[in-house]
Amino acid sequence: MRIFTPNNVVAKSRFWYFMSQLKMKKSSGETVYYGQNFSIWLRYDSRSGTHNMYGEYWDLTTADMGARRRARAHSTQIVKVEEIALDSQPTVKHFHDSKIKFPLPHRVLRRQHKPRFTTKRPNTFS
């Protein structure tokens, strides 16, 4: 079942709504997430006109596109969603590394972890 929603909470709610129509309870069912590459073709209406768009995304669900554009949900039409090979595009290929690291710029200490009196200024960019 594919459900297109703006976020994960709405997706779970809609999923269990449709499962309850099939007389399935949450205690006997389970939602399973898995990561894959998705290619998405969609058409949406913006303030300046109608746009056709193609994008490839590495994400847990296909519901990710709901938040990426400023278009309203009722003006977005998803034409096609496909699972694609892991090595298709260089823009998403760098996310396949299991040892990927992201920088942590400007880490500010929270008040409870700050020293009360110290002789040096805090260094938040190290």
VMD Tcl script that builds the backbone (N, CA, C; Angstrom):
set m [mol new atoms 378]
animate dup $m
set s [atomselect $m all]
$s set {name element resname resid chain x y z} {
  {N N MET 1 A 0.844 -1.172 0.000}
  {CA C MET 1 A 0.000 0.000 0.000}
  {C C MET 1 A 0.890 1.236 0.000}
  {N N ARG 2 A 0.657 2.148 -0.902}
  {CA C ARG 2 A 1.406 3.395 -0.968}
  {C C ARG 2 A 0.494 4.529 -0.539}
  {N N ILE 3 A 0.948 5.291 0.449}
  {CA C ILE 3 A 0.177 6.408 0.967}
  {C C ILE 3 A 1.041 7.652 0.858}
  {N N PHE 4 A 0.539 8.690 0.193}
  {CA C PHE 4 A 1.283 9.924 0.009}
  {C C PHE 4 A 0.753 10.966 0.984}
  {N N THR 5 A 1.573 11.329 1.951}
  {CA C THR 5 A 1.177 12.287 2.980}
  {C C THR 5 A 2.325 13.245 3.247}
  {N N PRO 6 A 2.061 14.380 3.912}
  {CA C PRO 6 A 3.141 15.331 4.167}
  {C C PRO 6 A 4.130 14.896 5.231}
  {N N ASN 7 A 3.739 13.988 6.141}
  {CA C ASN 7 A 4.696 13.564 7.159}
  {C C ASN 7 A 4.395 12.148 7.627}
  {N N ASN 8 A 5.265 11.639 8.491}
  {CA C ASN 8 A 5.204 10.260 8.934}
  {C C ASN 8 A 3.986 9.988 9.810}
  {N N VAL 9 A 3.587 10.943 10.623}
  {CA C VAL 9 A 2.463 10.747 11.547}
  {C C VAL 9 A 1.159 10.567 10.779}
  {N N VAL 10 A 0.948 11.404 9.775}
  {CA C VAL 10 A -0.267 11.298 8.969}
  {C C VAL 10 A -0.259 9.996 8.175}
  {N N ALA 11 A 0.917 9.577 7.711}
  {CA C ALA 11 A 1.017 8.331 6.951}
  {C C ALA 11 A 0.618 7.136 7.804}
  {N N LYS 12 A 1.103 7.091 9.049}
  {CA C LYS 12 A 0.728 5.985 9.933}
  {C C LYS 12 A -0.763 5.997 10.233}
  {N N SER 13 A -1.312 7.185 10.453}
  {CA C SER 13 A -2.733 7.299 10.750}
  {C C SER 13 A -3.582 6.819 9.577}
  {N N ARG 14 A -3.232 7.248 8.371}
  {CA C ARG 14 A -3.989 6.827 7.191}
  {C C ARG 14 A -3.834 5.330 6.942}
  {N N PHE 15 A -2.623 4.803 7.184}
  {CA C PHE 15 A -2.387 3.376 6.984}
  {C C PHE 15 A -3.290 2.550 7.892}
  {N N TRP 16 A -3.331 2.911 9.173}
  {CA C TRP 16 A -4.150 2.136 10.104}
  {C C TRP 16 A -5.636 2.379 9.885}
  {N N TYR 17 A -6.005 3.503 9.313}
  {CA C TYR 17 A -7.403 3.723 8.946}
  {C C TYR 17 A -7.819 2.731 7.862}
  {N N PHE 18 A -6.993 2.604 6.829}
  {CA C PHE 18 A -7.326 1.680 5.749}
  {C C PHE 18 A -7.234 0.225 6.204}
  {N N MET 19 A -6.318 -0.073 7.121}
  {CA C MET 19 A -6.228 -1.438 7.636}
  {C C MET 19 A -7.436 -1.779 8.505}
  {N N SER 20 A -7.992 -0.782 9.208}
  {CA C SER 20 A -9.188 -1.052 10.010}
  {C C SER 20 A -10.399 -1.320 9.119}
  {N N GLN 21 A -10.384 -0.777 7.902}
  {CA C GLN 21 A -11.452 -1.102 6.959}
  {C C GLN 21 A -11.402 -2.574 6.559}
  {N N LEU 22 A -10.200 -3.161 6.627}
  {CA C LEU 22 A -10.015 -4.582 6.318}
  {C C LEU 22 A -10.083 -5.453 7.569}
  {N N LYS 23 A -10.575 -4.893 8.670}
  {CA C LYS 23 A -10.730 -5.587 9.954}
  {C C LYS 23 A -9.396 -6.058 10.518}
  {N N MET 24 A -8.371 -5.226 10.377}
  {CA C MET 24 A -7.048 -5.545 10.913}
  {C C MET 24 A -6.774 -4.644 12.099}
  {N N LYS 25 A -6.334 -5.221 13.216}
  {CA C LYS 25 A -6.040 -4.440 14.412}
  {C C LYS 25 A -4.551 -4.134 14.485}
  {N N LYS 26 A -4.202 -3.101 15.271}
  {CA C LYS 26 A -2.795 -2.751 15.446}
  {C C LYS 26 A -2.034 -3.847 16.170}
  {N N SER 27 A -2.713 -4.601 17.038}
  {CA C SER 27 A -2.032 -5.659 17.786}
  {C C SER 27 A -1.644 -6.830 16.895}
  {N N SER 28 A -2.347 -7.019 15.789}
  {CA C SER 28 A -2.027 -8.126 14.894}
  {C C SER 28 A -1.331 -7.667 13.618}
  {N N GLY 29 A -1.030 -6.372 13.519}
  {CA C GLY 29 A -0.357 -5.855 12.330}
  {C C GLY 29 A 0.930 -5.148 12.686}
  {N N GLU 30 A 1.715 -4.853 11.663}
  {CA C GLU 30 A 3.005 -4.215 11.890}
  {C C GLU 30 A 3.367 -3.390 10.670}
  {N N THR 31 A 3.908 -2.191 10.896}
  {CA C THR 31 A 4.426 -1.398 9.790}
  {C C THR 31 A 5.929 -1.607 9.731}
  {N N VAL 32 A 6.427 -1.850 8.548}
  {CA C VAL 32 A 7.846 -2.119 8.355}
  {C C VAL 32 A 8.423 -1.022 7.482}
  {N N TYR 33 A 9.530 -0.418 7.921}
  {CA C TYR 33 A 10.207 0.613 7.149}
  {C C TYR 33 A 11.470 0.020 6.546}
  {N N TYR 34 A 11.788 0.434 5.344}
  {CA C TYR 34 A 13.035 0.013 4.722}
  {C C TYR 34 A 13.517 1.131 3.820}
  {N N GLY 35 A 14.821 1.273 3.740}
  {CA C GLY 35 A 15.389 2.358 2.960}
  {C C GLY 35 A 15.697 1.922 1.546}
  {N N GLN 36 A 15.319 2.721 0.574}
  {CA C GLN 36 A 15.601 2.445 -0.823}
  {C C GLN 36 A 15.729 3.763 -1.565}
  {N N ASN 37 A 16.147 3.668 -2.809}
  {CA C ASN 37 A 16.145 4.836 -3.688}
  {C C ASN 37 A 14.822 4.885 -4.419}
  {N N PHE 38 A 14.217 6.053 -4.453}
  {CA C PHE 38 A 12.968 6.230 -5.165}
  {C C PHE 38 A 13.143 7.297 -6.223}
  {N N SER 39 A 12.590 7.040 -7.399}
  {CA C SER 39 A 12.494 8.088 -8.410}
  {C C SER 39 A 11.022 8.470 -8.496}
  {N N ILE 40 A 10.764 9.770 -8.472}
  {CA C ILE 40 A 9.393 10.264 -8.389}
  {C C ILE 40 A 9.151 11.261 -9.514}
  {N N TRP 41 A 8.109 11.020 -10.291}
  {CA C TRP 41 A 7.639 11.962 -11.293}
  {C C TRP 41 A 6.368 12.583 -10.742}
  {N N LEU 42 A 6.312 13.905 -10.737}
  {CA C LEU 42 A 5.100 14.544 -10.233}
  {C C LEU 42 A 4.812 15.828 -10.984}
  {N N ARG 43 A 3.581 16.286 -10.856}
  {CA C ARG 43 A 3.116 17.526 -11.462}
  {C C ARG 43 A 2.467 18.333 -10.351}
  {N N TYR 44 A 2.865 19.598 -10.237}
  {CA C TYR 44 A 2.253 20.425 -9.194}
  {C C TYR 44 A 2.003 21.829 -9.708}
  {N N ASP 45 A 1.002 22.463 -9.130}
  {CA C ASP 45 A 0.639 23.836 -9.474}
  {C C ASP 45 A 1.240 24.773 -8.446}
  {N N SER 46 A 2.044 25.720 -8.924}
  {CA C SER 46 A 2.603 26.738 -8.038}
  {C C SER 46 A 1.902 28.063 -8.326}
  {N N ARG 47 A 2.423 29.136 -7.743}
  {CA C ARG 47 A 1.829 30.452 -7.982}
  {C C ARG 47 A 2.062 30.927 -9.410}
  {N N SER 48 A 3.119 30.411 -10.046}
  {CA C SER 48 A 3.448 30.890 -11.389}
  {C C SER 48 A 2.984 29.958 -12.496}
  {N N GLY 49 A 2.497 28.766 -12.180}
  {CA C GLY 49 A 2.031 27.873 -13.224}
  {C C GLY 49 A 2.129 26.413 -12.818}
  {N N THR 50 A 1.993 25.531 -13.812}
  {CA C THR 50 A 2.056 24.089 -13.587}
  {C C THR 50 A 3.444 23.593 -13.944}
  {N N HIS 51 A 4.019 22.752 -13.099}
  {CA C HIS 51 A 5.373 22.264 -13.302}
  {C C HIS 51 A 5.393 20.742 -13.268}
  {N N ASN 52 A 6.149 20.158 -14.182}
  {CA C ASN 52 A 6.442 18.733 -14.134}
  {C C ASN 52 A 7.817 18.574 -13.523}
  {N N MET 53 A 7.997 17.565 -12.690}
  {CA C MET 53 A 9.248 17.433 -11.963}
  {C C MET 53 A 9.631 15.972 -11.828}
  {N N TYR 54 A 10.941 15.723 -11.839}
  {CA C TYR 54 A 11.480 14.395 -11.582}
  {C C TYR 54 A 12.538 14.530 -10.506}
  {N N GLY 55 A 12.550 13.615 -9.558}
  {CA C GLY 55 A 13.561 13.660 -8.508}
  {C C GLY 55 A 13.893 12.272 -8.020}
  {N N GLU 56 A 15.133 12.107 -7.572}
  {CA C GLU 56 A 15.562 10.847 -6.973}
  {C C GLU 56 A 15.911 11.113 -5.531}
  {N N TYR 57 A 15.403 10.283 -4.652}
  {CA C TYR 57 A 15.573 10.512 -3.227}
  {C C TYR 57 A 15.901 9.212 -2.526}
  {N N TRP 58 A 16.766 9.315 -1.537}
  {CA C TRP 58 A 17.083 8.212 -0.646}
  {C C TRP 58 A 16.311 8.499 0.625}
  {N N ASP 59 A 15.310 7.695 0.905}
  {CA C ASP 59 A 14.471 7.988 2.056}
  {C C ASP 59 A 13.842 6.711 2.564}
  {N N LEU 60 A 13.224 6.801 3.721}
  {CA C LEU 60 A 12.562 5.647 4.305}
  {C C LEU 60 A 11.208 5.378 3.672}
  {N N THR 61 A 10.509 6.407 3.249}
  {CA C THR 61 A 9.178 6.236 2.685}
  {C C THR 61 A 9.028 7.094 1.441}
  {N N THR 62 A 7.983 6.815 0.685}
  {CA C THR 62 A 7.689 7.643 -0.483}
  {C C THR 62 A 6.935 8.902 -0.098}
  {N N ALA 63 A 6.591 9.071 1.183}
  {CA C ALA 63 A 5.842 10.240 1.640}
  {C C ALA 63 A 6.720 11.473 1.808}
  {N N ASP 64 A 7.986 11.377 1.452}
  {CA C ASP 64 A 8.921 12.477 1.667}
  {C C ASP 64 A 8.621 13.702 0.807}
  {N N MET 65 A 8.042 13.519 -0.362}
  {CA C MET 65 A 7.834 14.644 -1.277}
  {C C MET 65 A 6.783 15.630 -0.786}
  {N N GLY 66 A 5.980 15.249 0.182}
  {CA C GLY 66 A 4.941 16.150 0.666}
  {C C GLY 66 A 5.497 17.412 1.291}
  {N N ALA 67 A 6.707 17.357 1.831}
  {CA C ALA 67 A 7.265 18.506 2.527}
  {C C ALA 67 A 8.332 19.239 1.727}
  {N N ARG 68 A 8.720 18.758 0.571}
  {CA C ARG 68 A 9.844 19.353 -0.148}
  {C C ARG 68 A 9.469 20.569 -0.984}
  {N N ARG 69 A 8.219 20.715 -1.369}
  {CA C ARG 69 A 7.794 21.846 -2.205}
  {C C ARG 69 A 6.795 22.683 -1.432}
  {N N ARG 70 A 6.674 23.953 -1.801}
  {CA C ARG 70 A 5.733 24.830 -1.116}
  {C C ARG 70 A 4.341 24.750 -1.722}
  {N N ALA 71 A 4.132 23.801 -2.614}
  {CA C ALA 71 A 2.810 23.643 -3.214}
  {C C ALA 71 A 1.860 22.995 -2.210}
  {N N ARG 72 A 0.587 23.284 -2.359}
  {CA C ARG 72 A -0.407 22.689 -1.478}
  {C C ARG 72 A -0.589 21.215 -1.832}
  {N N ALA 73 A -1.072 20.452 -0.874}
  {CA C ALA 73 A -1.209 19.009 -1.075}
  {C C ALA 73 A -2.234 18.688 -2.163}
  {N N HIS 74 A -3.309 19.465 -2.249}
  {CA C HIS 74 A -4.338 19.156 -3.240}
  {C C HIS 74 A -3.916 19.544 -4.655}
  {N N SER 75 A -2.859 20.346 -4.803}
  {CA C SER 75 A -2.416 20.734 -6.141}
  {C C SER 75 A -1.254 19.883 -6.640}
  {N N THR 76 A -0.865 18.858 -5.888}
  {CA C THR 76 A 0.227 17.976 -6.288}
  {C C THR 76 A -0.342 16.665 -6.805}
  {N N GLN 77 A 0.091 16.270 -7.998}
  {CA C GLN 77 A -0.330 14.994 -8.572}
  {C C GLN 77 A 0.910 14.143 -8.772}
  {N N ILE 78 A 0.978 13.003 -8.117}
  {CA C ILE 78 A 2.115 12.110 -8.279}
  {C C ILE 78 A 1.829 11.212 -9.467}
  {N N VAL 79 A 2.678 11.306 -10.484}
  {CA C VAL 79 A 2.463 10.577 -11.716}
  {C C VAL 79 A 2.972 9.151 -11.585}
  {N N LYS 80 A 4.197 8.999 -11.073}
  {CA C LYS 80 A 4.774 7.660 -10.991}
  {C C LYS 80 A 5.829 7.628 -9.902}
  {N N VAL 81 A 5.921 6.504 -9.185}
  {CA C VAL 81 A 6.959 6.270 -8.185}
  {C C VAL 81 A 7.597 4.936 -8.509}
  {N N GLU 82 A 8.921 4.919 -8.625}
  {CA C GLU 82 A 9.647 3.688 -8.932}
  {C C GLU 82 A 10.792 3.499 -7.972}
  {N N GLU 83 A 11.072 2.245 -7.635}
  {CA C GLU 83 A 12.290 1.929 -6.907}
  {C C GLU 83 A 13.399 1.777 -7.938}
  {N N ILE 84 A 14.551 2.378 -7.669}
  {CA C ILE 84 A 15.644 2.332 -8.633}
  {C C ILE 84 A 16.861 1.684 -8.001}
  {N N ALA 85 A 17.839 1.358 -8.820}
  {CA C ALA 85 A 19.058 0.709 -8.343}
  {C C ALA 85 A 19.841 1.648 -7.442}
  {N N LEU 86 A 20.636 1.073 -6.559}
  {CA C LEU 86 A 21.370 1.873 -5.587}
  {C C LEU 86 A 22.490 2.697 -6.213}
  {N N ASP 87 A 22.971 2.314 -7.379}
  {CA C ASP 87 A 24.121 2.997 -7.968}
  {C C ASP 87 A 23.739 3.812 -9.198}
  {N N SER 88 A 22.534 4.368 -9.235}
  {CA C SER 88 A 22.089 5.031 -10.454}
  {C C SER 88 A 22.557 6.481 -10.554}
  {N N GLN 89 A 22.490 7.253 -9.483}
  {CA C GLN 89 A 22.821 8.670 -9.548}
  {C C GLN 89 A 23.933 9.025 -8.574}
  {N N PRO 90 A 24.884 9.869 -8.987}
  {CA C PRO 90 A 25.939 10.277 -8.049}
  {C C PRO 90 A 25.439 11.195 -6.942}
  {N N THR 91 A 24.278 11.840 -7.133}
  {CA C THR 91 A 23.774 12.747 -6.104}
  {C C THR 91 A 23.276 12.022 -4.867}
  {N N VAL 92 A 22.846 10.774 -5.011}
  {CA C VAL 92 A 22.393 10.006 -3.850}
  {C C VAL 92 A 23.345 8.867 -3.509}
  {N N LYS 93 A 24.387 8.689 -4.318}
  {CA C LYS 93 A 25.307 7.570 -4.113}
  {C C LYS 93 A 26.109 7.712 -2.827}
  {N N HIS 94 A 26.420 8.934 -2.404}
  {CA C HIS 94 A 27.240 9.123 -1.215}
  {C C HIS 94 A 26.483 8.796 0.067}
  {N N PHE 95 A 25.176 8.616 0.019}
  {CA C PHE 95 A 24.420 8.213 1.206}
  {C C PHE 95 A 24.467 6.707 1.446}
  {N N HIS 96 A 25.030 5.940 0.526}
  {CA C HIS 96 A 25.048 4.489 0.661}
  {C C HIS 96 A 26.172 3.994 1.554}
  {N N ASP 97 A 27.100 4.855 1.910}
  {CA C ASP 97 A 28.209 4.473 2.766}
  {C C ASP 97 A 27.695 4.249 4.182}
  {N N SER 98 A 28.018 3.092 4.767}
  {CA C SER 98 A 27.541 2.803 6.121}
  {C C SER 98 A 28.300 3.596 7.175}
  {N N LYS 99 A 29.470 4.134 6.829}
  {CA C LYS 99 A 30.275 4.901 7.777}
  {C C LYS 99 A 30.207 6.400 7.484}
  {N N ILE 100 A 29.094 6.859 6.952}
  {CA C ILE 100 A 28.958 8.266 6.603}
  {C C ILE 100 A 28.907 9.110 7.874}
  {N N LYS 101 A 29.573 10.278 7.819}
  {CA C LYS 101 A 29.591 11.185 8.956}
  {C C LYS 101 A 29.172 12.569 8.481}
  {N N PHE 102 A 28.434 13.261 9.314}
  {CA C PHE 102 A 28.003 14.614 9.016}
  {C C PHE 102 A 28.663 15.569 9.993}
  {N N PRO 103 A 29.074 16.758 9.548}
  {CA C PRO 103 A 29.708 17.709 10.461}
  {C C PRO 103 A 28.691 18.277 11.452}
  {N N LEU 104 A 29.196 18.673 12.601}
  {CA C LEU 104 A 28.358 19.286 13.627}
  {C C LEU 104 A 28.821 20.726 13.834}
  {N N PRO 105 A 28.402 21.660 12.979}
  {CA C PRO 105 A 28.877 23.035 13.116}
  {C C PRO 105 A 28.152 23.769 14.239}
  {N N HIS 106 A 28.875 24.642 14.898}
  {CA C HIS 106 A 28.360 25.541 15.934}
  {C C HIS 106 A 27.567 24.791 17.007}
  {N N ARG 107 A 28.266 23.941 17.718}
  {CA C ARG 107 A 27.643 23.194 18.808}
  {C C ARG 107 A 27.664 24.048 20.069}
  {N N VAL 108 A 26.518 24.513 20.484}
  {CA C VAL 108 A 26.397 25.363 21.665}
  {C C VAL 108 A 26.011 24.486 22.849}
  {N N LEU 109 A 26.739 24.653 23.954}
  {CA C LEU 109 A 26.427 23.878 25.147}
  {C C LEU 109 A 25.116 24.348 25.750}
  {N N ARG 110 A 24.337 23.384 26.198}
  {CA C ARG 110 A 23.120 23.751 26.909}
  {C C ARG 110 A 23.470 24.240 28.306}
  {N N ARG 111 A 22.559 24.945 28.897}
  {CA C ARG 111 A 22.832 25.610 30.169}
  {C C ARG 111 A 23.214 24.623 31.268}
  {N N GLN 112 A 22.598 23.471 31.288}
  {CA C GLN 112 A 22.882 22.510 32.354}
  {C C GLN 112 A 24.257 21.870 32.214}
  {N N HIS 113 A 24.837 21.912 31.027}
  {CA C HIS 113 A 26.157 21.327 30.808}
  {C C HIS 113 A 27.276 22.360 30.821}
  {N N LYS 114 A 26.935 23.630 30.910}
  {CA C LYS 114 A 27.954 24.674 30.924}
  {C C LYS 114 A 28.634 24.723 32.289}
  {N N PRO 115 A 29.929 24.979 32.307}
  {CA C PRO 115 A 30.571 25.217 33.603}
  {C C PRO 115 A 30.162 26.594 34.130}
  {N N ARG 116 A 29.989 26.685 35.420}
  {CA C ARG 116 A 29.525 27.947 36.002}
  {C C ARG 116 A 30.611 29.011 35.933}
  {N N PHE 117 A 31.817 28.660 36.317}
  {CA C PHE 117 A 32.938 29.597 36.260}
  {C C PHE 117 A 34.063 28.936 35.479}
  {N N THR 118 A 34.620 29.635 34.508}
  {CA C THR 118 A 35.732 29.099 33.734}
  {C C THR 118 A 36.650 30.242 33.331}
  {N N THR 119 A 37.893 29.901 32.972}
  {CA C THR 119 A 38.885 30.924 32.655}
  {C C THR 119 A 39.005 31.188 31.164}
  {N N LYS 120 A 38.301 30.437 30.341}
  {CA C LYS 120 A 38.400 30.643 28.897}
  {C C LYS 120 A 37.007 30.738 28.282}
  {N N ARG 121 A 36.959 31.347 27.119}
  {CA C ARG 121 A 35.699 31.497 26.416}
  {C C ARG 121 A 35.308 30.178 25.760}
  {N N PRO 122 A 34.032 29.933 25.546}
  {CA C PRO 122 A 33.627 28.668 24.924}
  {C C PRO 122 A 34.015 28.622 23.448}
  {N N ASN 123 A 34.416 27.455 22.993}
  {CA C ASN 123 A 34.776 27.229 21.598}
  {C C ASN 123 A 33.681 26.356 20.989}
  {N N THR 124 A 32.807 26.941 20.184}
  {CA C THR 124 A 31.678 26.191 19.632}
  {C C THR 124 A 31.935 25.663 18.229}
  {N N PHE 125 A 33.105 25.936 17.654}
  {CA C PHE 125 A 33.373 25.521 16.282}
  {C C PHE 125 A 34.448 24.457 16.192}
  {N N SER 126 A 34.709 23.735 17.239}
  {CA C SER 126 A 35.759 22.715 17.174}
  {C C SER 126 A 35.195 21.369 16.819}
}
mol reanalyze $m
mol bondsrecalc $m
mol representation Tube
mol addrep $m
